Amino acid sequence: MFACLERFSTVAPRYDVVLCDVWGVVHNGLVAHAAACEALARFRGGGGTVILITNAPRPWPWVVRQLERFGVPGEAYDGVTTSGDVTREVVAGRNGGVFHIGPERDVTIFEGLDVRFAPVDEADYVVCSGLFDDATETPDDYRDLMARMRGRGLFMVCANPDLVVERGHELLYCAGAIADLYGALGGDVLYAGKPHRPIYDAALAKAAAARGAFAPRGRTLAIGDSLRTDITGAHALGIDGLFVSGGIHAEELGSRESASMAALAGMFATAGITPDAVTPRLVW
């Protein structure tokens, strides 16, 4: 059974390190959630370490600049780890032409790397960072492209395993939805971000650098609004998970302010994963 929390302060003393999701918890893709930022800052003020861990398909300095634009204060975190960082490591270790699926703004993921871009019929592998136009397209628009890729046996690096992301109160498809479609066709996919281990290893190393030592797993908490990535990743890592119900699952759960207990129980049962605790929004 999961605990229901109104305030993070009631459990904060149990932890030394927080690995906190960004979209849906710290901001909504347009503006910062002030209460969440305050909660993380107060946790740090008490000696805790906060690493923001995100499936953004960009290098971490880009995410820091975005956080600044949205009004997220630097006092809210010690560092940022992104799926874009992990993707860059994979790309740096591979040779051949890259076919990039994603919007033009995501090409920052390749900056500084020796990359040769190629059309899909000539590429050696694929990097998917999102949809070409997430405002108008859906994964169904990519079925023919995925079939062509599968026919060539192309390997795909998914730079953002999220299925959807919240922008304001609108849900937009992410690279994970495309990668899952490719995987369903039998395609070979490497997922660079949550819930997979590489991004967590990078985040824990960054936390250890900030603290001067690794924190025990029992004193490390993951916070996020996605069962599929944040909570699944936490449990696989052997750490506690705090589920923010007012994020991407809010409509399914009945309310951003107070989720239905029956809806929560049903969602967890269907997903086969239960968080250690649930809170509508991250507040101190």
N, C-alpha and C positions, 0 to 999 in steps of 0.2 A: 504494500500500500504506500502511496506517496503522501508527503506532507504538503499542506497548503500554507503558503507564506503570504502575509500582507507586506512584510518589510524584510529586506535583506539583512538588516542590522541584527535580527534575532539569530541568525546562523553565521554571520561573518566571522566571529571569533574562532570558529572551527577550522578556518582555512588560512593558509599563507599565500597561496597563489590562486588567481582567477584567470581562466582562459575564456574571454568573453567574445561572443559573436558581435558583429557590428550592425549590419542591416537588420532592422526589425527589433533591435534591442537598444543600441546606442543612438541610432538615427533611423528615419524612415525613407531615406533616399532623397529627402528634400531639406529637412531640418533636424537638428539634434533633439533627442529626448532629454530635456534638462534634468529631470529627476534621476534618470539612469546615470548620467554623467556625474551628478552629485554623489550618488551611491558609490560609484567606482572611486571617485576622488577621496571620499571619506574612508573607504576601505584602505586605500593607499596611505592615508594620513595615520591610520592605526598600525602601519608596518607591513601591510599586504602589498603584493606585487600583481599588477594587472597587465596581461598581454592580450591585446585584441587579435583575434584569430578569425580570418575572413576568407571566404571563397572568391574574393574579388580577383579577376584575372589580370592583375596589374602588380608591378613591383611595389613594395611597402612604402617608399617615399611618395609615390603618387597617391596612395590611400591617405597618408598623413596630410597632404595638401587638401584632399577632399574633405577630411574631417575638419580641418580649419575653416573651410568655406561653409560647412554646415553648422559651425558654431560649437564643435566638440572641443573642450579645453584640453590642453596638454596635461593638466593635472589629473585627468581621468585615466591615464594609462602610462605604462613604462615602455612599451614597445608594440610593434605591429608585425604580425606574420601573415602572409597571404598565399593563396594557392598559386598566384602568379609567380611568387618567389620559387616555389617548388617546380613549376613548369619551366622556368628559365634554367634550372639546374638540369632538367631532362633534355631540353633543347641543346644546351651547351655540350652535352655528351653524345649527341647524335650527328650524323652526317647526312647529306642529301637535301633535296628540295622539299620545301614545306608548303603545303596548301593550308591557308588560314581561313577558318570559318569564324566570322565574327565581325563586329562593326569596326570602322576605321579607327575609332578612338582607342581600341584595344591593342593597336600595334606597338604601344609603349612596352608591352611585355617582351618584345624582341630587341629593344634598344641596347646597343653595346654588344650584341651577340653577332657572330659570323653566320648569318642566315641568308639562304637563297630561296626566294619565293618562287613557286611554280604553280601552274594550273593543275586541277585535280587529275587530269589524264596523264600528267608527267611527274607528279609529285612522288616522293618516296615515303612520306608520312604526313599526317594531318594534325594541326593544333586547332582545337575548337574552344574559343573563348566566349561564345554566345551566338545569338542569331545575327544575321546581317542587319535586320531591322526589327528589334524586339517590340516596337510599337504597333506593327501591322502583321507580323508573321507568327505562325505557330509551327510546332514540330512537323505537322503533316506536310508543310510546304517543302520539307527536306527529304521526303521519302525517295524521290528519284535520285537525288544526289547521294544519299546513303547507299542506294543499290549500286551506283557506279563505283563508289569507294569499295564496297564489299566485293564487287567483281574483280577489283584489282588487288584485293587482300591488304589494303592499307591499314597501318597501325595508327590509332588516334590517341592523342594526349588531350584529355578534357581538363581545361584550365579552370573550370568552375563547376563542381559537381552539383550545385544547387539546381533544383527543378524550376523553381520560381523565386522571384524576389519582389519585395514590396517597395513600390515607389509612390509615396503618398499613401493613398488607400487603394491603389491599383496593383494587381499582380501581373508581372511580366515573366515570360519564359526565359530560362537561362540555359547555359551550355549543357548542364546535366540532362536536360530533356532530350537534346539532340544525341548526346552520347548514349543514353539509355536506348534510344531508337536504333542506333548503330549496333549496340550490343545485342539487341533482340534479333537482329539480322545475322548474328554470328560474328560481328566485327570485334577486333581486338582493341580494347580500350584501357588506358591507364588513367585513373582519376587522381589528379594532383592534390586535391584539397580534402576537407572534411567529408565523410567520416573516416578517411583512410590515414594510416599511421604517419607517413612522412611529414605532413604539416604539423602534427602534434609533437613529433620529435624536435622539429625546428622551433616551435613555440616554447617547449619546455627548456630547450637550450638557451633561448633568449631570456626566459625568466630566471634561469640559474645565473646567467651573466649579470643580470640586474641585482640579484640578491647575494651573489658571491658563492652560492651553493644550490644544489638541486633540492627542492622541497619534497617531502614524502608524498606519495600518491594519495594517501589518506587525508592529506591537508591541501589537496588541489581540487578545485571546483571548475566545471565547465558550465557556462551560462549561454542559452540560446533559444531561439524560437522555432527550430526545426527538429522534429523527431528523427527524420531520416539522416540528418548530418550531425547536428550538435549533440543530441542525446545518445544516438547510436555510437558516435565517436567516443563520447565520454565513457560509456560502458565498456567498449572494446579496450580502452586504455586503462580501465580499472580505477576510474575516478568518479566522484559524484557528479550528477547532472541536475541543473536547475532549469526547468522548462518555463519560458515566458509565453503564456497562452495568448497574449494580446497582439502577437505578431502575425506571421503568414497564415496561421491556423484560426485566426479570430472568428471569421465568418462561420466556419464549421462548428465552432464551440459556442456560438450563440451571442457572445458579447465580448468587446475588447476590455470591458471593465471587470466582468465577473463571469468566468466560464462555467457552463453547466457541468456539474460533477458527473452526471450520467454520460454527457457527451465526451468528457475527458476519459472516463473509464472505457467507453466504447472505442475511442480513438487509439488508446494505448493497447487494448486487446487486439484490435485489428492490425496494428503495427508490430505487435509482438515485442514491444519495448516500453518500459515504464520508467519515468524519471524518478529521482530521489525526492524531488520537491517541485511544486508548481507555484508560480506567481503571475498575476495578470500583467504587471509591468515591473521593471526593476526600479525599486525605490528604496531609500535608506530607512 
